[in-house]
């Protein structure tokens, strides 16, 4: 009888990572504008999170935000 891993294994190390990324939105009744809120949940020692909003590959907005209590939010 043998014992131990029999398939390839890997070890992943990180100092910080995004554990979740989600968006909420509200659209104006006229359909001419919308507000989008991006929220990134961070695990680890991250100090800054850069959020970039783009449409069809064209950058609309970007901001670097300090992660506070594991959460970075941009409106």
N, CA, C, O and CB atoms as a CASP TS submission, in Angstrom:
PFRMAT TS
TARGET T0000
AUTHOR 0000-0000-0000
METHOD Language model
MODEL 1
PARENT N/A
ATOM      1  N   UNK     1       0.845  -1.172   0.000  1.00  0.00           N
ATOM      2  CA  UNK     1       0.000   0.000   0.000  1.00  0.00           C
ATOM      3  C   UNK     1       0.892   1.237   0.000  1.00  0.00           C
ATOM      4  O   UNK     1       1.891   1.305   0.716  1.00  0.00           O
ATOM      5  CB  UNK     1      -0.962  -0.003   1.218  1.00  0.00           C
ATOM      6  N   UNK     2       0.505   2.215  -0.823  1.00  0.00           N
ATOM      7  CA  UNK     2       1.233   3.486  -0.849  1.00  0.00           C
ATOM      8  C   UNK     2       0.351   4.566  -0.244  1.00  0.00           C
ATOM      9  O   UNK     2      -0.864   4.416  -0.123  1.00  0.00           O
ATOM     10  CB  UNK     2       1.659   3.868  -2.303  1.00  0.00           C
ATOM     11  N   UNK     3       1.003   5.657   0.130  1.00  0.00           N
ATOM     12  CA  UNK     3       0.273   6.740   0.778  1.00  0.00           C
ATOM     13  C   UNK     3       0.848   8.071   0.305  1.00  0.00           C
ATOM     14  O   UNK     3       2.062   8.187   0.140  1.00  0.00           O
ATOM     15  CB  UNK     3       0.348   6.620   2.332  1.00  0.00           C
ATOM     16  N   UNK     4      -0.003   9.086   0.083  1.00  0.00           N
ATOM     17  CA  UNK     4       0.457  10.404  -0.315  1.00  0.00           C
ATOM     18  C   UNK     4      -0.219  10.877  -1.581  1.00  0.00           C
ATOM     19  O   UNK     4      -1.047  10.166  -2.152  1.00  0.00           O
ATOM     20  CB  UNK     4       1.947  10.400  -0.503  1.00  0.00           C
ATOM     21  N   UNK     5       0.129  12.082  -2.027  1.00  0.00           N
ATOM     22  CA  UNK     5      -0.491  12.623  -3.249  1.00  0.00           C
ATOM     23  C   UNK     5      -0.106  11.780  -4.461  1.00  0.00           C
ATOM     24  O   UNK     5       1.048  11.378  -4.607  1.00  0.00           O
ATOM     25  CB  UNK     5      -0.068  14.097  -3.471  1.00  0.00           C
ATOM     26  N   UNK     6      -1.067  11.521  -5.314  1.00  0.00           N
ATOM     27  CA  UNK     6      -0.783  10.759  -6.527  1.00  0.00           C
ATOM     28  C   UNK     6      -1.057  11.570  -7.796  1.00  0.00           C
ATOM     29  O   UNK     6      -0.841  11.097  -8.911  1.00  0.00           O
ATOM     30  CB  UNK     6      -1.608   9.484  -6.541  1.00  0.00           C
ATOM     31  N   UNK     7      -1.531  12.777  -7.602  1.00  0.00           N
ATOM     32  CA  UNK     7      -1.722  13.704  -8.724  1.00  0.00           C
ATOM     33  C   UNK     7      -0.860  14.934  -8.476  1.00  0.00           C
ATOM     34  O   UNK     7      -0.411  15.154  -7.351  1.00  0.00           O
ATOM     35  CB  UNK     7      -3.235  14.102  -8.892  1.00  0.00           C
ATOM     36  N   UNK     8      -0.617  15.752  -9.528  1.00  0.00           N
ATOM     37  CA  UNK     8       0.194  16.959  -9.331  1.00  0.00           C
ATOM     38  C   UNK     8      -0.418  17.879  -8.259  1.00  0.00           C
ATOM     39  O   UNK     8      -1.637  18.032  -8.182  1.00  0.00           O
ATOM     40  CB  UNK     8       0.338  17.723 -10.665  1.00  0.00           C
ATOM     41  N   UNK     9       0.429  18.473  -7.457  1.00  0.00           N
ATOM     42  CA  UNK     9      -0.006  19.408  -6.427  1.00  0.00           C
ATOM     43  C   UNK     9       0.677  20.748  -6.641  1.00  0.00           C
ATOM     44  O   UNK     9       1.706  20.831  -7.311  1.00  0.00           O
ATOM     45  CB  UNK     9       0.299  18.859  -5.015  1.00  0.00           C
ATOM     46  N   UNK    10       0.104  21.788  -6.074  1.00  0.00           N
ATOM     47  CA  UNK    10       0.722  23.112  -6.163  1.00  0.00           C
ATOM     48  C   UNK    10       0.475  23.855  -4.855  1.00  0.00           C
ATOM     49  O   UNK    10      -0.457  23.552  -4.110  1.00  0.00           O
ATOM     50  CB  UNK    10       0.158  23.921  -7.377  1.00  0.00           C
ATOM     51  N   UNK    11       1.321  24.815  -4.605  1.00  0.00           N
ATOM     52  CA  UNK    11       1.218  25.648  -3.419  1.00  0.00           C
ATOM     53  C   UNK    11       1.143  27.091  -3.872  1.00  0.00           C
ATOM     54  O   UNK    11       2.023  27.566  -4.590  1.00  0.00           O
ATOM     55  CB  UNK    11       2.417  25.419  -2.451  1.00  0.00           C
ATOM     56  N   UNK    12       0.098  27.792  -3.458  1.00  0.00           N
ATOM     57  CA  UNK    12      -0.072  29.186  -3.842  1.00  0.00           C
ATOM     58  C   UNK    12       0.125  30.062  -2.620  1.00  0.00           C
ATOM     59  O   UNK    12      -0.487  29.839  -1.576  1.00  0.00           O
ATOM     60  CB  UNK    12      -1.463  29.426  -4.474  1.00  0.00           C
ATOM     61  N   UNK    13       0.993  31.072  -2.760  1.00  0.00           N
ATOM     62  CA  UNK    13       1.258  32.015  -1.682  1.00  0.00           C
ATOM     63  C   UNK    13       0.876  33.418  -2.141  1.00  0.00           C
ATOM     64  O   UNK    13       1.067  33.763  -3.308  1.00  0.00           O
ATOM     65  CB  UNK    13       2.749  31.960  -1.247  1.00  0.00           C
ATOM     66  N   UNK    14       0.346  34.216  -1.246  1.00  0.00           N
ATOM     67  CA  UNK    14       0.022  35.603  -1.568  1.00  0.00           C
ATOM     68  C   UNK    14       0.080  36.441  -0.300  1.00  0.00           C
ATOM     69  O   UNK    14      -0.106  35.937   0.808  1.00  0.00           O
ATOM     70  CB  UNK    14      -1.375  35.708  -2.231  1.00  0.00           C
ATOM     71  N   UNK    15       0.341  37.731  -0.486  1.00  0.00           N
ATOM     72  CA  UNK    15       0.267  38.643   0.650  1.00  0.00           C
ATOM     73  C   UNK    15      -1.109  39.296   0.698  1.00  0.00           C
ATOM     74  O   UNK    15      -1.569  39.709   1.762  1.00  0.00           O
ATOM     75  CB  UNK    15       1.376  39.718   0.566  1.00  0.00           C
ATOM     76  N   UNK    16      -1.763  39.387  -0.453  1.00  0.00           N
ATOM     77  CA  UNK    16      -3.135  39.884  -0.502  1.00  0.00           C
ATOM     78  C   UNK    16      -3.783  39.380  -1.783  1.00  0.00           C
ATOM     79  O   UNK    16      -3.109  39.046  -2.758  1.00  0.00           O
ATOM     80  CB  UNK    16      -3.178  41.445  -0.426  1.00  0.00           C
ATOM     81  N   UNK    17      -5.111  39.337  -1.752  1.00  0.00           N
ATOM     82  CA  UNK    17      -5.863  38.923  -2.938  1.00  0.00           C
ATOM     83  C   UNK    17      -7.278  39.446  -2.850  1.00  0.00           C
ATOM     84  O   UNK    17      -7.773  39.747  -1.764  1.00  0.00           O
ATOM     85  CB  UNK    17      -5.864  37.389  -3.089  1.00  0.00           C
ATOM     86  N   UNK    18      -7.938  39.556  -4.012  1.00  0.00           N
ATOM     87  CA  UNK    18      -9.351  39.912  -4.047  1.00  0.00           C
ATOM     88  C   UNK    18     -10.142  38.643  -3.794  1.00  0.00           C
ATOM     89  O   UNK    18     -10.039  37.686  -4.561  1.00  0.00           O
ATOM     90  CB  UNK    18      -9.753  40.577  -5.412  1.00  0.00           C
ATOM     91  N   UNK    19     -10.921  38.622  -2.740  1.00  0.00           N
ATOM     92  CA  UNK    19     -11.725  37.438  -2.452  1.00  0.00           C
ATOM     93  C   UNK    19     -13.101  37.541  -3.108  1.00  0.00           C
ATOM     94  O   UNK    19     -13.760  36.526  -3.336  1.00  0.00           O
ATOM     95  CB  UNK    19     -11.873  37.249  -0.936  1.00  0.00           C
ATOM     96  N   UNK    20     -13.533  38.766  -3.410  1.00  0.00           N
ATOM     97  CA  UNK    20     -14.816  38.952  -4.079  1.00  0.00           C
ATOM     98  C   UNK    20     -14.839  40.331  -4.725  1.00  0.00           C
ATOM     99  O   UNK    20     -14.260  41.282  -4.200  1.00  0.00           O
ATOM    100  CB  UNK    20     -16.000  38.787  -3.083  1.00  0.00           C
ATOM    101  N   UNK    21     -15.501  40.431  -5.850  1.00  0.00           N
ATOM    102  CA  UNK    21     -15.668  41.694  -6.562  1.00  0.00           C
ATOM    103  C   UNK    21     -17.105  41.737  -7.054  1.00  0.00           C
ATOM    104  O   UNK    21     -17.550  40.826  -7.753  1.00  0.00           O
ATOM    105  CB  UNK    21     -14.642  41.840  -7.754  1.00  0.00           C
ATOM    106  N   UNK    22     -17.835  42.787  -6.694  1.00  0.00           N
ATOM    107  CA  UNK    22     -19.221  42.873  -7.122  1.00  0.00           C
ATOM    108  C   UNK    22     -19.623  44.328  -7.341  1.00  0.00           C
ATOM    109  O   UNK    22     -18.948  45.254  -6.890  1.00  0.00           O
ATOM    110  CB  UNK    22     -20.142  42.212  -6.092  1.00  0.00           C
ATOM    111  N   UNK    23     -20.735  44.502  -8.041  1.00  0.00           N
ATOM    112  CA  UNK    23     -21.205  45.827  -8.447  1.00  0.00           C
ATOM    113  C   UNK    23     -22.684  45.976  -8.127  1.00  0.00           C
ATOM    114  O   UNK    23     -23.446  45.011  -8.186  1.00  0.00           O
ATOM    115  CB  UNK    23     -20.954  46.061  -9.952  1.00  0.00           C
ATOM    116  N   UNK    24     -23.074  47.186  -7.792  1.00  0.00           N
ATOM    117  CA  UNK    24     -24.490  47.549  -7.716  1.00  0.00           C
ATOM    118  C   UNK    24     -24.686  48.741  -8.636  1.00  0.00           C
ATOM    119  O   UNK    24     -23.762  49.524  -8.854  1.00  0.00           O
ATOM    120  CB  UNK    24     -24.941  47.879  -6.233  1.00  0.00           C
ATOM    121  N   UNK    25     -25.878  48.876  -9.171  1.00  0.00           N
ATOM    122  CA  UNK    25     -26.112  49.985 -10.100  1.00  0.00           C
ATOM    123  C   UNK    25     -27.522  50.513  -9.950  1.00  0.00           C
ATOM    124  O   UNK    25     -28.432  49.804  -9.519  1.00  0.00           O
ATOM    125  CB  UNK    25     -25.866  49.546 -11.547  1.00  0.00           C
ATOM    126  N   UNK    26     -27.684  51.775 -10.316  1.00  0.00           N
ATOM    127  CA  UNK    26     -29.006  52.389 -10.396  1.00  0.00           C
ATOM    128  C   UNK    26     -29.019  53.240 -11.660  1.00  0.00           C
ATOM    129  O   UNK    26     -28.103  54.023 -11.913  1.00  0.00           O
ATOM    130  CB  UNK    26     -29.339  53.251  -9.107  1.00  0.00           C
ATOM    131  N   UNK    27     -30.068  53.070 -12.438  1.00  0.00           N
ATOM    132  CA  UNK    27     -30.194  53.756 -13.719  1.00  0.00           C
ATOM    133  C   UNK    27     -31.257  54.831 -13.596  1.00  0.00           C
ATOM    134  O   UNK    27     -32.338  54.592 -13.057  1.00  0.00           O
ATOM    135  CB  UNK    27     -30.543  52.762 -14.860  1.00  0.00           C
ATOM    136  N   UNK    28     -30.937  56.033 -14.106  1.00  0.00           N
ATOM    137  CA  UNK    28     -31.871  57.152 -14.102  1.00  0.00           C
ATOM    138  C   UNK    28     -33.094  56.790 -14.943  1.00  0.00           C
ATOM    139  O   UNK    28     -32.984  56.060 -15.928  1.00  0.00           O
ATOM    140  CB  UNK    28     -31.193  58.444 -14.640  1.00  0.00           C
ATOM    141  N   UNK    29     -34.252  57.301 -14.551  1.00  0.00           N
ATOM    142  CA  UNK    29     -35.488  57.008 -15.289  1.00  0.00           C
ATOM    143  C   UNK    29     -35.410  57.424 -16.755  1.00  0.00           C
ATOM    144  O   UNK    29     -36.059  56.814 -17.605  1.00  0.00           O
ATOM    145  CB  UNK    29     -36.661  57.705 -14.629  1.00  0.00           C
ATOM    146  N   UNK    30     -34.625  58.454 -17.058  1.00  0.00           N
ATOM    147  CA  UNK    30     -34.490  58.910 -18.443  1.00  0.00           C
ATOM    148  C   UNK    30     -33.560  58.003 -19.253  1.00  0.00           C
ATOM    149  O   UNK    30     -33.461  58.148 -20.472  1.00  0.00           O
ATOM    150  CB  UNK    30     -33.969  60.347 -18.472  1.00  0.00           C
ATOM    151  N   UNK    31     -32.884  57.073 -18.584  1.00  0.00           N
ATOM    152  CA  UNK    31     -31.918  56.157 -19.204  1.00  0.00           C
ATOM    153  C   UNK    31     -30.696  56.877 -19.776  1.00  0.00           C
ATOM    154  O   UNK    31     -29.977  56.309 -20.598  1.00  0.00           O
ATOM    155  CB  UNK    31     -32.595  55.368 -20.304  1.00  0.00           C
ATOM    156  N   UNK    32     -30.454  58.113 -19.353  1.00  0.00           N
ATOM    157  CA  UNK    32     -29.315  58.886 -19.852  1.00  0.00           C
ATOM    158  C   UNK    32     -28.101  58.784 -18.946  1.00  0.00           C
ATOM    159  O   UNK    32     -26.996  59.143 -19.351  1.00  0.00           O
ATOM    160  CB  UNK    32     -29.703  60.334 -20.011  1.00  0.00           C
ATOM    161  N   UNK    33     -28.291  58.300 -17.727  1.00  0.00           N
ATOM    162  CA  UNK    33     -27.159  58.170 -16.821  1.00  0.00           C
ATOM    163  C   UNK    33     -27.394  56.999 -15.868  1.00  0.00           C
ATOM    164  O   UNK    33     -28.514  56.525 -15.680  1.00  0.00           O
ATOM    165  CB  UNK    33     -26.936  59.483 -16.032  1.00  0.00           C
ATOM    166  N   UNK    34     -26.289  56.559 -15.280  1.00  0.00           N
ATOM    167  CA  UNK    34     -26.364  55.468 -14.307  1.00  0.00           C
ATOM    168  C   UNK    34     -25.268  55.663 -13.276  1.00  0.00           C
ATOM    169  O   UNK    34     -24.237  56.276 -13.553  1.00  0.00           O
ATOM    170  CB  UNK    34     -26.233  54.077 -15.001  1.00  0.00           C
ATOM    171  N   UNK    35     -25.499  55.142 -12.099  1.00  0.00           N
ATOM    172  CA  UNK    35     -24.484  55.168 -11.054  1.00  0.00           C
ATOM    173  C   UNK    35     -24.114  53.715 -10.769  1.00  0.00           C
ATOM    174  O   UNK    35     -24.979  52.879 -10.508  1.00  0.00           O
ATOM    175  CB  UNK    35     -24.997  55.911  -9.748  1.00  0.00           C
ATOM    176  N   UNK    36     -22.819  53.431 -10.823  1.00  0.00           N
ATOM    177  CA  UNK    36     -22.320  52.088 -10.561  1.00  0.00           C
ATOM    178  C   UNK    36     -21.384  52.161  -9.359  1.00  0.00           C
ATOM    179  O   UNK    36     -20.496  53.011  -9.304  1.00  0.00           O
ATOM    180  CB  UNK    36     -21.591  51.494 -11.815  1.00  0.00           C
ATOM    181  N   UNK    37     -21.588  51.271  -8.406  1.00  0.00           N
ATOM    182  CA  UNK    37     -20.731  51.192  -7.227  1.00  0.00           C
ATOM    183  C   UNK    37     -19.972  49.866  -7.314  1.00  0.00           C
ATOM    184  O   UNK    37     -20.580  48.797  -7.379  1.00  0.00           O
ATOM    185  CB  UNK    37     -21.568  51.299  -5.883  1.00  0.00           C
ATOM    186  N   UNK    38     -18.644  49.947  -7.315  1.00  0.00           N
ATOM    187  CA  UNK    38     -17.796  48.754  -7.347  1.00  0.00           C
ATOM    188  C   UNK    38     -17.264  48.503  -5.949  1.00  0.00           C
ATOM    189  O   UNK    38     -16.780  49.419  -5.284  1.00  0.00           O
ATOM    190  CB  UNK    38     -16.625  48.914  -8.366  1.00  0.00           C
ATOM    191  N   UNK    39     -17.355  47.258  -5.507  1.00  0.00           N
ATOM    192  CA  UNK    39     -16.858  46.886  -4.186  1.00  0.00           C
ATOM    193  C   UNK    39     -15.937  45.685  -4.330  1.00  0.00           C
ATOM    194  O   UNK    39     -16.281  44.698  -4.980  1.00  0.00           O
ATOM    195  CB  UNK    39     -18.030  46.574  -3.209  1.00  0.00           C
ATOM    196  N   UNK    40     -14.767  45.782  -3.719  1.00  0.00           N
ATOM    197  CA  UNK    40     -13.793  44.702  -3.747  1.00  0.00           C
ATOM    198  C   UNK    40     -13.492  44.278  -2.320  1.00  0.00           C
ATOM    199  O   UNK    40     -13.076  45.091  -1.494  1.00  0.00           O
ATOM    200  CB  UNK    40     -12.499  45.132  -4.483  1.00  0.00           C
ATOM    201  N   UNK    41     -13.705  42.994  -2.035  1.00  0.00           N
ATOM    202  CA  UNK    41     -13.329  42.456  -0.734  1.00  0.00           C
ATOM    203  C   UNK    41     -11.898  41.939  -0.843  1.00  0.00           C
ATOM    204  O   UNK    41     -11.560  41.201  -1.769  1.00  0.00           O
ATOM    205  CB  UNK    41     -14.315  41.321  -0.272  1.00  0.00           C
ATOM    206  N   UNK    42     -11.068  42.336   0.112  1.00  0.00           N
ATOM    207  CA  UNK    42      -9.640  42.049   0.064  1.00  0.00           C
ATOM    208  C   UNK    42      -9.245  41.191   1.262  1.00  0.00           C
ATOM    209  O   UNK    42      -9.645  41.461   2.395  1.00  0.00           O
ATOM    210  CB  UNK    42      -8.818  43.358   0.038  1.00  0.00           C
ATOM    211  N   UNK    43      -8.457  40.158   0.995  1.00  0.00           N
ATOM    212  CA  UNK    43      -7.883  39.346   2.063  1.00  0.00           C
ATOM    213  C   UNK    43      -6.389  39.603   2.089  1.00  0.00           C
ATOM    214  O   UNK    43      -5.758  39.671   1.034  1.00  0.00           O
ATOM    215  CB  UNK    43      -8.193  37.824   1.863  1.00  0.00           C
ATOM    216  N   UNK    44      -5.823  39.743   3.245  1.00  0.00           N
ATOM    217  CA  UNK    44      -4.384  39.931   3.367  1.00  0.00           C
ATOM    218  C   UNK    44      -4.014  41.360   3.691  1.00  0.00           C
ATOM    219  O   UNK    44      -4.802  42.110   4.268  1.00  0.00           O
ATOM    220  CB  UNK    44      -3.700  39.511   2.102  1.00  0.00           C
ATOM    221  N   UNK    45      -2.799  41.726   3.309  1.00  0.00           N
ATOM    222  CA  UNK    45      -2.210  42.998   3.705  1.00  0.00           C
ATOM    223  C   UNK    45      -2.309  44.095   2.651  1.00  0.00           C
ATOM    224  O   UNK    45      -1.467  44.993   2.638  1.00  0.00           O
ATOM    225  CB  UNK    45      -0.788  42.790   4.050  1.00  0.00           C
ATOM    226  N   UNK    46      -3.286  44.059   1.784  1.00  0.00           N
ATOM    227  CA  UNK    46      -3.389  45.045   0.713  1.00  0.00           C
ATOM    228  C   UNK    46      -3.604  46.440   1.272  1.00  0.00           C
ATOM    229  O   UNK    46      -4.432  46.643   2.161  1.00  0.00           O
ATOM    230  CB  UNK    46      -4.523  44.684  -0.240  1.00  0.00           C
ATOM    231  N   UNK    47      -2.862  47.389   0.753  1.00  0.00           N
ATOM    232  CA  UNK    47      -3.044  48.780   1.144  1.00  0.00           C
ATOM    233  C   UNK    47      -3.832  49.535   0.078  1.00  0.00           C
ATOM    234  O   UNK    47      -4.639  50.407   0.401  1.00  0.00           O
ATOM    235  CB  UNK    47      -1.684  49.455   1.385  1.00  0.00           C
ATOM    236  N   UNK    48      -3.602  49.206  -1.180  1.00  0.00           N
ATOM    237  CA  UNK    48      -4.244  49.904  -2.292  1.00  0.00           C
ATOM    238  C   UNK    48      -4.908  48.909  -3.232  1.00  0.00           C
ATOM    239  O   UNK    48      -4.394  47.817  -3.472  1.00  0.00           O
ATOM    240  CB  UNK    48      -3.223  50.760  -3.057  1.00  0.00           C
ATOM    241  N   UNK    49      -6.060  49.309  -3.759  1.00  0.00           N
ATOM    242  CA  UNK    49      -6.767  48.540  -4.777  1.00  0.00           C
ATOM    243  C   UNK    49      -7.062  49.495  -5.914  1.00  0.00           C
ATOM    244  O   UNK    49      -7.623  50.567  -5.688  1.00  0.00           O
ATOM    245  CB  UNK    49      -8.085  47.879  -4.216  1.00  0.00           C
ATOM    246  N   UNK    50      -6.694  49.127  -7.138  1.00  0.00           N
ATOM    247  CA  UNK    50      -6.986  49.974  -8.291  1.00  0.00           C
ATOM    248  C   UNK    50      -8.195  49.400  -9.017  1.00  0.00           C
ATOM    249  O   UNK    50      -8.184  48.250  -9.457  1.00  0.00           O
ATOM    250  CB  UNK    50      -5.754  50.077  -9.249  1.00  0.00           C
ATOM    251  N   UNK    51      -9.244  50.222  -9.136  1.00  0.00           N
ATOM    252  CA  UNK    51     -10.457  49.849  -9.842  1.00  0.00           C
ATOM    253  C   UNK    51     -10.513  50.632 -11.151  1.00  0.00           C
ATOM    254  O   UNK    51     -10.345  51.852 -11.163  1.00  0.00           O
ATOM    255  CB  UNK    51     -11.724  50.117  -8.969  1.00  0.00           C
ATOM    256  N   UNK    52     -10.747  49.928 -12.240  1.00  0.00           N
ATOM    257  CA  UNK    52     -10.826  50.550 -13.559  1.00  0.00           C
ATOM    258  C   UNK    52     -12.175  50.191 -14.173  1.00  0.00           C
ATOM    259  O   UNK    52     -12.538  49.017 -14.228  1.00  0.00           O
ATOM    260  CB  UNK    52      -9.643  50.090 -14.482  1.00  0.00           C
ATOM    261  N   UNK    53     -12.916  51.192 -14.633  1.00  0.00           N
ATOM    262  CA  UNK    53     -14.194  50.990 -15.300  1.00  0.00           C
ATOM    263  C   UNK    53     -13.980  51.246 -16.787  1.00  0.00           C
ATOM    264  O   UNK    53     -13.479  52.298 -17.185  1.00  0.00           O
ATOM    265  CB  UNK    53     -15.312  51.926 -14.710  1.00  0.00           C
ATOM    266  N   UNK    54     -14.371  50.260 -17.603  1.00  0.00           N
ATOM    267  CA  UNK    54     -14.221  50.441 -19.052  1.00  0.00           C
ATOM    268  C   UNK    54     -15.458  49.905 -19.765  1.00  0.00           C
ATOM    269  O   UNK    54     -16.131  48.997 -19.277  1.00  0.00           O
ATOM    270  CB  UNK    54     -12.939  49.727 -19.573  1.00  0.00           C
ATOM    271  N   UNK    55     -15.740  50.482 -20.923  1.00  0.00           N
ATOM    272  CA  UNK    55     -16.835  50.047 -21.780  1.00  0.00           C
ATOM    273  C   UNK    55     -16.256  49.802 -23.166  1.00  0.00           C
ATOM    274  O   UNK    55     -15.624  50.682 -23.749  1.00  0.00           O
ATOM    275  CB  UNK    55     -17.999  51.105 -21.820  1.00  0.00           C
ATOM    276  N   UNK    56     -16.475  48.610 -23.682  1.00  0.00           N
ATOM    277  CA  UNK    56     -15.948  48.217 -24.984  1.00  0.00           C
ATOM    278  C   UNK    56     -14.442  48.446 -25.083  1.00  0.00           C
ATOM    279  O   UNK    56     -13.945  48.860 -26.131  1.00  0.00           O
ATOM    280  CB  UNK    56     -16.659  48.982 -26.085  1.00  0.00           C
ATOM    281  N   UNK    57     -13.716  48.180 -24.005  1.00  0.00           N
ATOM    282  CA  UNK    57     -12.264  48.322 -23.986  1.00  0.00           C
ATOM    283  C   UNK    57     -11.760  49.737 -23.790  1.00  0.00           C
ATOM    284  O   UNK    57     -10.549  49.948 -23.712  1.00  0.00           O
ATOM    285  CB  UNK    57     -11.713  47.799 -25.237  1.00  0.00           C
ATOM    286  N   UNK    58     -12.656  50.716 -23.708  1.00  0.00           N
ATOM    287  CA  UNK    58     -12.258  52.110 -23.520  1.00  0.00           C
ATOM    288  C   UNK    58     -12.424  52.485 -22.049  1.00  0.00           C
ATOM    289  O   UNK    58     -13.511  52.360 -21.485  1.00  0.00           O
ATOM    290  CB  UNK    58     -13.096  53.059 -24.430  1.00  0.00           C
ATOM    291  N   UNK    59     -11.335  52.943 -21.436  1.00  0.00           N
ATOM    292  CA  UNK    59     -11.368  53.300 -20.012  1.00  0.00           C
ATOM    293  C   UNK    59     -12.231  54.527 -19.779  1.00  0.00           C
ATOM    294  O   UNK    59     -12.023  55.574 -20.391  1.00  0.00           O
ATOM    295  CB  UNK    59      -9.950  53.552 -19.485  1.00  0.00           C
ATOM    296  N   UNK    60     -13.204  54.385 -18.885  1.00  0.00           N
ATOM    297  CA  UNK    60     -14.112  55.470 -18.533  1.00  0.00           C
ATOM    298  C   UNK    60     -13.640  56.177 -17.265  1.00  0.00           C
ATOM    299  O   UNK    60     -13.667  57.405 -17.179  1.00  0.00           O
ATOM    300  CB  UNK    60     -15.540  54.936 -18.347  1.00  0.00           C
ATOM    301  N   UNK    61     -13.205  55.384 -16.281  1.00  0.00           N
ATOM    302  CA  UNK    61     -12.796  55.939 -14.995  1.00  0.00           C
ATOM    303  C   UNK    61     -11.854  54.956 -14.317  1.00  0.00           C
ATOM    304  O   UNK    61     -11.941  53.749 -14.545  1.00  0.00           O
ATOM    305  CB  UNK    61     -14.028  56.243 -14.091  1.00  0.00           C
ATOM    306  N   UNK    62     -10.964  55.466 -13.493  1.00  0.00           N
ATOM    307  CA  UNK    62     -10.119  54.599 -12.671  1.00  0.00           C
ATOM    308  C   UNK    62      -9.768  55.337 -11.394  1.00  0.00           C
ATOM    309  O   UNK    62      -9.696  56.566 -11.359  1.00  0.00           O
ATOM    310  CB  UNK    62      -8.830  54.167 -13.435  1.00  0.00           C
ATOM    311  N   UNK    63      -9.556  54.567 -10.362  1.00  0.00           N
ATOM    312  CA  UNK    63      -9.215  55.164  -9.086  1.00  0.00           C
ATOM    313  C   UNK    63      -8.484  54.128  -8.244  1.00  0.00           C
ATOM    314  O   UNK    63      -8.838  52.949  -8.240  1.00  0.00           O
ATOM    315  CB  UNK    63     -10.479  55.688  -8.356  1.00  0.00           C
ATOM    316  N   UNK    64      -7.463  54.586  -7.532  1.00  0.00           N
ATOM    317  CA  UNK    64      -6.763  53.745  -6.579  1.00  0.00           C
ATOM    318  C   UNK    64      -7.288  54.093  -5.197  1.00  0.00           C
ATOM    319  O   UNK    64      -7.283  55.254  -4.788  1.00  0.00           O
ATOM    320  CB  UNK    64      -5.211  53.934  -6.669  1.00  0.00           C
ATOM    321  N   UNK    65      -7.743  53.063  -4.482  1.00  0.00           N
ATOM    322  CA  UNK    65      -8.428  53.256  -3.218  1.00  0.00           C
ATOM    323  C   UNK    65      -7.703  52.498  -2.116  1.00  0.00           C
ATOM    324  O   UNK    65      -7.210  51.391  -2.334  1.00  0.00           O
ATOM    325  CB  UNK    65      -9.892  52.802  -3.316  1.00  0.00           C
ATOM    326  N   UNK    66      -7.640  53.093  -0.948  1.00  0.00           N
ATOM    327  CA  UNK    66      -7.101  52.413   0.227  1.00  0.00           C
ATOM    328  C   UNK    66      -8.137  51.398   0.719  1.00  0.00           C
ATOM    329  O   UNK    66      -9.302  51.741   0.919  1.00  0.00           O
ATOM    330  CB  UNK    66      -6.736  53.439   1.357  1.00  0.00           C
ATOM    331  N   UNK    67      -7.712  50.166   0.911  1.00  0.00           N
ATOM    332  CA  UNK    67      -8.604  49.142   1.449  1.00  0.00           C
ATOM    333  C   UNK    67      -8.756  49.375   2.946  1.00  0.00           C
ATOM    334  O   UNK    67      -7.764  49.500   3.664  1.00  0.00           O
ATOM    335  CB  UNK    67      -8.062  47.705   1.158  1.00  0.00           C
ATOM    336  N   UNK    68      -9.974  49.432   3.406  1.00  0.00           N
ATOM    337  CA  UNK    68     -10.255  49.671   4.822  1.00  0.00           C
ATOM    338  C   UNK    68     -11.066  48.497   5.360  1.00  0.00           C
ATOM    339  O   UNK    68     -12.153  48.208   4.861  1.00  0.00           O
ATOM    340  CB  UNK    68     -11.020  51.022   5.029  1.00  0.00           C
ATOM    341  N   UNK    69     -10.544  47.833   6.364  1.00  0.00           N
ATOM    342  CA  UNK    69     -11.222  46.671   6.972  1.00  0.00           C
ATOM    343  C   UNK    69     -11.574  45.611   5.933  1.00  0.00           C
ATOM    344  O   UNK    69     -12.621  44.969   6.017  1.00  0.00           O
ATOM    345  CB  UNK    69     -12.494  47.118   7.699  1.00  0.00           C
ATOM    346  N   UNK    70     -10.686  45.437   4.954  1.00  0.00           N
ATOM    347  CA  UNK    70     -10.883  44.399   3.956  1.00  0.00           C
ATOM    348  C   UNK    70     -11.845  44.750   2.843  1.00  0.00           C
ATOM    349  O   UNK    70     -12.258  43.863   2.095  1.00  0.00           O
ATOM    350  CB  UNK    70     -11.352  43.188   4.612  1.00  0.00           C
ATOM    351  N   UNK    71     -12.224  46.033   2.704  1.00  0.00           N
ATOM    352  CA  UNK    71     -13.175  46.429   1.679  1.00  0.00           C
ATOM    353  C   UNK    71     -12.716  47.723   1.001  1.00  0.00           C
ATOM    354  O   UNK    71     -12.321  48.680   1.666  1.00  0.00           O
ATOM    355  CB  UNK    71     -14.581  46.604   2.287  1.00  0.00           C
ATOM    356  N   UNK    72     -12.774  47.733  -0.328  1.00  0.00           N
ATOM    357  CA  UNK    72     -12.496  48.942  -1.116  1.00  0.00           C
ATOM    358  C   UNK    72     -13.739  49.238  -1.936  1.00  0.00           C
ATOM    359  O   UNK    72     -14.250  48.351  -2.619  1.00  0.00           O
ATOM    360  CB  UNK    72     -11.224  48.765  -2.044  1.00  0.00           C
ATOM    361  N   UNK    73     -14.236  50.471  -1.884  1.00  0.00           N
ATOM    362  CA  UNK    73     -15.466  50.847  -2.592  1.00  0.00           C
ATOM    363  C   UNK    73     -15.226  52.086  -3.430  1.00  0.00           C
ATOM    364  O   UNK    73     -14.555  53.022  -2.997  1.00  0.00           O
ATOM    365  CB  UNK    73     -16.622  51.091  -1.599  1.00  0.00           C
ATOM    366  N   UNK    74     -15.784  52.085  -4.646  1.00  0.00           N
ATOM    367  CA  UNK    74     -15.672  53.250  -5.535  1.00  0.00           C
ATOM    368  C   UNK    74     -17.016  53.489  -6.204  1.00  0.00           C
ATOM    369  O   UNK    74     -17.617  52.562  -6.747  1.00  0.00           O
ATOM    370  CB  UNK    74     -14.551  53.042  -6.607  1.00  0.00           C
ATOM    371  N   UNK    75     -17.492  54.736  -6.166  1.00  0.00           N
ATOM    372  CA  UNK    75     -18.761  55.106  -6.798  1.00  0.00           C
ATOM    373  C   UNK    75     -18.488  55.848  -8.084  1.00  0.00           C
ATOM    374  O   UNK    75     -19.424  56.251  -8.775  1.00  0.00           O
ATOM    375  CB  UNK    75     -19.625  55.966  -5.853  1.00  0.00           C
TER
END
